[in-house]
């Protein structure tokens, strides 16, 4: 109806009717002018087409204006007439710009209308638009050409020019937006604003991309453009409030711009959702890393908690075999069980540092592990573990030494006790016999002399009894496990010794009572007895010494025993002369008796020591001497072997110790000297790490040498100041240091790349830091750090206090390079903030102060939507509705102290 009305208006203009009547007269009255008739008819055809296009042009602009005016509750019927008073023109500008114009004048006079139109034109000009030859008077007078030109200028400025995609021009930006949105759809290839749209598929694709429930795109056919266009136009008008209209130039640019504005809100929501998803993904990844750290820390602390009581157990064992097994269990712990835990501890610190770096880079609060699981707690527990290790190993070795000494003393006690018990066997019976009651005088004297000799022998055995008691006492003091049986045997020996003393005294008294009745004693027998007894005792002592067990720990001690043995051997010739002299006395007795025809009653009455027994014991001494020689030489060989083991271990240790120290210094030099880029330093450090790993067989070989030393019960080594424990700790520190240094460089690369720090900036930071850094990679003196900041352009106590609050929040008094570079990167780069996340949630919530679970599920991926729903607190503001969620506190918590 509107099309017919506008068309009729221009078709019935008087000039057009006169022209058509003139053509009709020519056609009927003058065939000679037939040619002119056809020419004029063609001209009329083009005029007719122009009228149609002009009509469509007016309809398009009218529809565009009404699509905006309807938002203010009004519309226009005639674009030439309805804008003449300027009121609806001002209202249109307010709707499409979102701004307030000056208050309009309500009068019906021409001046009021001109003033209103001028206000509208001034507003358009304030937006940077030049209105060429368009004045308020022409609009007020209803000039159609000027009015339509003004509306086209408004469309270009507010509908098309504001469209910007990746900072291209308005038309190119709109075209790029259309290409992106329709790219996934088959049979759609948007290259321009005319041919690409004529089959209608591009319009349907735009609608389906944003509102898939409105269009069944798969049912559309490329060969049915009319149906496609009608479908898109009807859906756009009904559901998107986009009127049916065509561009004045036969293109679709104006119409497409309506779709852009209709869906621009969805584009903003998509951008906001992407920002939120990115922030939430960072939080979720950080939470996963925190959980991994907590689990690894818990497992390591639990292992330390279980291990320390085992290392603190000092329950002694009774035998050397049992203690050797404990030592072997400890070696197994050091070789097999502890090394993986050293790696876990190192990896835990690396993970902690990496996590803190990621949190700083994403502008998140530092990670605080749960109570008792901080790196310092783990280091403390580890230090306690190593203290327990050292104490346990020292205790094991001391216990082995004690048991070795106990075994030696116990065997010595048994030998001396057996010799003494063998000597005392039958002595009580001898001392209690009554042979003197029926003896002759000579026999009594003989018995008395014999008793004197026994007393001499008894006195000589006093030293052995005292030695036995002393050994028993030492066994008790060293907590020998079989002390009760030793004490019982010692007690029996002492009681028997006391009884022998009493019996000896009693027998002497009995003999002395009868001595006066006895006169004659053979002096020769007596001399034999007196000399034979000490010589016999000397031989017994010599045999005991030759069979005595010995324990030594070095070559010097065994050489001392060999020297003493050589000295003993040098006394044998004199002893042999004494033996021959004693035997000569007995031979003289036989000679005198034989010469005088005396029949001897039997053996020497003054002693039980016969020449045969003397010779037998002398022969035994002669046999024991080479056996002792062999035992001493075997021990000398063993000590020489032990000395070889000491030298072998020392040679390796004296090379490995300085090597470890040199590597530690080289690692520190690499990280401080900053030769090349961070990647160069990282490559250099990894090469050092590989060379260190390849050196591991030397450590293993040294461990093997150390095991041989311990198995040989070697407890000292004068050839080196390095112990295996010292080298183990150094090796572990070396592995930990190279791993930590590599991690520091990796974190610096991570910081540099994430924050966009240039290599030159990083080099400047490191140079300034190193210049004032007196301690490796950490400022211990705040004066030095302040000097470093001044060198970088920071000054003032207030500024210094602010920076210290950032780099040393715990007031520890030390500033690490990592904390320093994190601060510098924050000073020079931008990060996402809580305000940005709040603004994104506000878009998804449609400018409300709260958001609902339904809105979150509609705008975000399922897992991240549920993540937000589970953590957002209920919204309690005055405008709250049931189920409202507080996205503001949630966003703030992402960047503040919270459990997220």
PESUL-V466683 format. One record per residue. RES is the residue in one small letter. NEAR is the number of other ideal C-beta (glycine too) atoms within 8 Angstrom. Layout:
RES & NEAR
RES & NEAR
//
This chain:
x & 4
x & 7
x & 9
x & 7
x & 8
x & 11
x & 11
x & 8
x & 8
x & 11
x & 8
x & 7
x & 8
x & 5
x & 6
x & 11
x & 9
x & 8
x & 9
x & 9
x & 8
x & 8
x & 12
x & 8
x & 8
x & 12
x & 8
x & 5
x & 5
x & 5
x & 4
x & 4
x & 8
x & 8
x & 6
x & 8
x & 11
x & 8
x & 8
x & 10
x & 9
x & 8
x & 8
x & 11
x & 8
x & 8
x & 9
x & 8
x & 8
x & 8
x & 11
x & 9
x & 9
x & 9
x & 12
x & 10
x & 10
x & 12
x & 12
x & 13
x & 15
x & 11
x & 11
x & 15
x & 13
x & 11
x & 11
x & 11
x & 14
x & 10
x & 6
x & 9
x & 4
x & 8
x & 7
x & 12
x & 5
x & 6
x & 13
x & 10
x & 8
x & 9
x & 13
x & 11
x & 10
x & 19
x & 9
x & 12
x & 12
x & 14
x & 11
x & 12
x & 13
x & 12
x & 11
x & 10
x & 9
x & 5
x & 6
x & 3
x & 10
x & 4
x & 3
x & 10
x & 7
x & 5
x & 6
x & 5
x & 6
x & 6
x & 7
x & 12
x & 13
x & 12
x & 11
x & 15
x & 14
x & 10
x & 13
x & 13
x & 13
x & 8
x & 13
x & 14
x & 10
x & 6
x & 9
x & 4
x & 8
x & 4
x & 10
x & 4
x & 5
x & 11
x & 8
x & 11
x & 7
x & 10
x & 17
x & 13
x & 7
x & 9
x & 9
x & 8
x & 6
x & 12
x & 14
x & 12
x & 9
x & 13
x & 12
x & 10
x & 12
x & 13
x & 13
x & 9
x & 12
x & 9
x & 14
x & 13
x & 8
x & 8
x & 11
x & 8
x & 10
x & 6
x & 4
x & 8
x & 5
x & 11
x & 9
x & 8
x & 13
x & 15
x & 11
x & 11
x & 11
x & 12
x & 9
x & 8
x & 10
x & 13
x & 6
x & 4
x & 11
x & 3
x & 7
x & 9
x & 5
x & 11
x & 5
x & 8
x & 11
x & 9
x & 6
x & 10
x & 12
x & 7
x & 9
x & 16
x & 12
x & 13
x & 14
x & 14
x & 13
x & 14
x & 15
x & 12
x & 10
x & 9
x & 9
x & 8
x & 3
x & 8
x & 11
x & 5
x & 10
x & 4
x & 5
x & 13
x & 7
x & 8
x & 4
x & 8
x & 10
x & 7
x & 10
x & 15
x & 10
x & 9
x & 12
x & 13
x & 10
x & 8
x & 12
x & 15
x & 10
x & 6
x & 7
x & 11
x & 8
x & 10
x & 10
x & 6
x & 11
x & 8
x & 12
x & 9
x & 5
x & 7
x & 8
x & 10
x & 12
x & 14
x & 11
x & 13
x & 13
x & 14
x & 14
x & 11
x & 8
x & 10
x & 10
x & 8
x & 6
x & 8
x & 8
x & 9
x & 11
x & 8
x & 10
x & 14
x & 12
x & 8
x & 12
x & 14
x & 11
x & 9
x & 11
x & 11
x & 9
x & 11
x & 11
x & 10
x & 9
x & 14
x & 9
x & 8
x & 12
x & 11
x & 8
x & 9
x & 15
x & 11
x & 8
x & 12
x & 12
x & 9
x & 9
x & 13
x & 13
x & 8
x & 9
x & 13
x & 8
x & 8
x & 11
x & 11
x & 7
x & 7
x & 11
x & 9
x & 7
x & 5
x & 4
x & 7
x & 9
x & 5
x & 8
x & 9
x & 6
x & 9
x & 14
x & 9
x & 8
x & 10
x & 12
x & 8
x & 8
x & 11
x & 10
x & 9
x & 10
x & 10
x & 8
x & 7
x & 8
x & 9
x & 8
x & 7
x & 11
x & 11
x & 8
x & 11
x & 12
x & 12
x & 10
x & 14
x & 11
x & 11
x & 12
x & 12
x & 13
x & 13
x & 13
x & 10
x & 13
x & 13
x & 12
x & 12
x & 12
x & 10
x & 8
x & 10
x & 8
x & 7
x & 11
x & 4
x & 11
x & 5
x & 3
x & 6
x & 12
x & 8
x & 9
x & 6
x & 10
x & 14
x & 8
x & 8
x & 11
x & 10
x & 8
x & 10
x & 12
x & 9
x & 8
x & 12
x & 10
x & 9
x & 10
x & 12
x & 10
x & 8
x & 9
x & 12
x & 10
x & 8
x & 11
x & 13
x & 9
x & 10
x & 12
x & 11
x & 10
x & 11
x & 9
x & 10
x & 13
x & 12
x & 9
x & 11
x & 14
x & 8
x & 12
x & 13
x & 12
x & 8
x & 11
x & 13
x & 9
x & 7
x & 8
x & 11
x & 6
x & 6
x & 9
x & 11
x & 7
x & 8
x & 11
x & 7
x & 6
x & 4
x & 7
x & 11
x & 5
x & 4
x & 11
x & 6
x & 9
x & 10
x & 11
x & 15
x & 13
x & 14
x & 13
x & 13
x & 14
x & 13
x & 12
x & 8
x & 13
x & 10
x & 10
x & 11
x & 10
x & 11
x & 7
x & 10
x & 10
x & 8
x & 7
x & 10
x & 12
x & 8
x & 9
x & 14
x & 10
x & 8
x & 12
x & 13
x & 8
x & 9
x & 14
x & 11
x & 6
x & 10
x & 8
x & 11
x & 6
x & 7
x & 10
x & 6
x & 7
x & 14
x & 10
x & 8
x & 10
x & 13
x & 8
x & 8
x & 13
x & 10
x & 8
x & 10
x & 10
x & 8
x & 9
x & 13
x & 9
x & 8
x & 11
x & 13
x & 8
x & 9
x & 11
x & 11
x & 8
x & 9
x & 13
x & 8
x & 7
x & 11
x & 10
x & 5
x & 6
x & 15
x & 5
x & 7
x & 11
x & 9
x & 6
x & 10
x & 15
x & 11
x & 9
x & 15
x & 15
x & 10
x & 12
x & 12
x & 14
x & 10
x & 13
x & 12
x & 10
x & 9
x & 14
x & 10
x & 8
x & 11
x & 12
x & 11
x & 8
x & 11
x & 7
x & 8
x & 7
x & 6
x & 7
x & 9
x & 7
x & 10
x & 9
x & 6
x & 10
x & 13
x & 9
x & 8
x & 12
x & 11
x & 8
x & 8
x & 11
x & 8
x & 8
x & 10
x & 8
x & 7
x & 8
x & 10
x & 7
x & 7
x & 11
x & 9
x & 8
x & 10
x & 12
x & 8
x & 9
x & 14
x & 11
x & 8
x & 12
x & 11
x & 8
x & 9
x & 14
x & 9
x & 8
x & 10
x & 11
x & 8
x & 6
x & 6
x & 6
x & 7
x & 5
x & 7
x & 4
x & 4
x & 5
x & 11
x & 12
x & 12
x & 11
x & 5
x & 10
x & 8
x & 8
x & 6
x & 9
x & 16
x & 10
x & 8
x & 12
x & 11
x & 8
x & 10
x & 13
x & 7
x & 8
x & 12
x & 11
x & 7
x & 9
x & 10
x & 9
x & 8
x & 8
x & 12
x & 9
x & 8
x & 12
x & 12
x & 8
x & 8
x & 13
x & 9
x & 9
x & 12
x & 10
x & 8
x & 13
x & 13
x & 9
x & 9
x & 14
x & 12
x & 8
x & 12
x & 13
x & 11
x & 9
x & 13
x & 12
x & 8
x & 9
x & 12
x & 9
x & 8
x & 12
x & 12
x & 8
x & 9
x & 14
x & 10
x & 8
x & 13
x & 12
x & 9
x & 6
x & 9
x & 7
x & 7
x & 6
x & 11
x & 8
x & 9
x & 14
x & 12
x & 8
x & 11
x & 15
x & 9
x & 8
x & 13
x & 11
x & 8
x & 8
x & 12
x & 7
x & 7
x & 9
x & 8
x & 7
x & 10
x & 11
x & 8
x & 9
x & 14
x & 10
x & 8
x & 12
x & 10
x & 9
x & 9
x & 13
x & 10
x & 6
x & 9
x & 7
x & 11
x & 6
x & 6
x & 9
x & 4
x & 7
x & 8
x & 2
x & 11
x & 5
x & 10
x & 8
x & 9
x & 15
x & 9
x & 9
x & 12
x & 10
x & 9
x & 9
x & 13
x & 11
x & 12
x & 10
x & 14
x & 12
x & 12
x & 13
x & 12
x & 11
x & 13
x & 13
x & 10
x & 12
x & 12
x & 11
x & 12
x & 15
x & 14
x & 7
x & 7
x & 11
x & 7
x & 11
x & 7
x & 8
x & 6
x & 10
x & 13
x & 9
x & 9
x & 12
x & 10
x & 9
x & 11
x & 11
x & 9
x & 8
x & 12
x & 13
x & 7
x & 7
x & 6
x & 9
x & 10
x & 14
x & 8
x & 7
x & 9
x & 6
x & 12
x & 12
x & 9
x & 9
x & 15
x & 12
x & 9
x & 9
x & 10
x & 5
x & 9
x & 6
x & 6
x & 5
x & 6
x & 10
x & 11
x & 8
x & 8
x & 11
x & 10
x & 7
x & 9
x & 10
x & 12
x & 7
x & 4
x & 5
x & 5
x & 6
x & 8
x & 11
x & 8
x & 11
x & 11
x & 10
x & 15
x & 12
x & 12
x & 11
x & 12
x & 13
x & 11
x & 5
x & 8
x & 8
x & 2
x & 8
x & 9
x & 8
x & 10
x & 6
x & 9
x & 14
x & 12
x & 9
x & 13
x & 15
x & 10
x & 12
x & 15
x & 13
x & 6
x & 5
x & 8
x & 7
x & 14
x & 12
x & 11
x & 9
x & 6
x & 11
x & 14
x & 10
x & 5
x & 10
x & 12
x & 6
x & 7
x & 6
x & 13
x & 13
x & 8
x & 10
x & 14
x & 11
x & 6
x & 8
x & 12
x & 7
x & 8
x & 10
x & 5
x & 8
x & 3
x & 7
x & 9
x & 7
x & 3
x & 6
x & 12
x & 16
x & 12
x & 14
x & 9
x & 9
x & 14
x & 12
x & 10
x & 10
x & 13
x & 10
x & 8
x & 3
x & 7
x & 2
x & 7
//
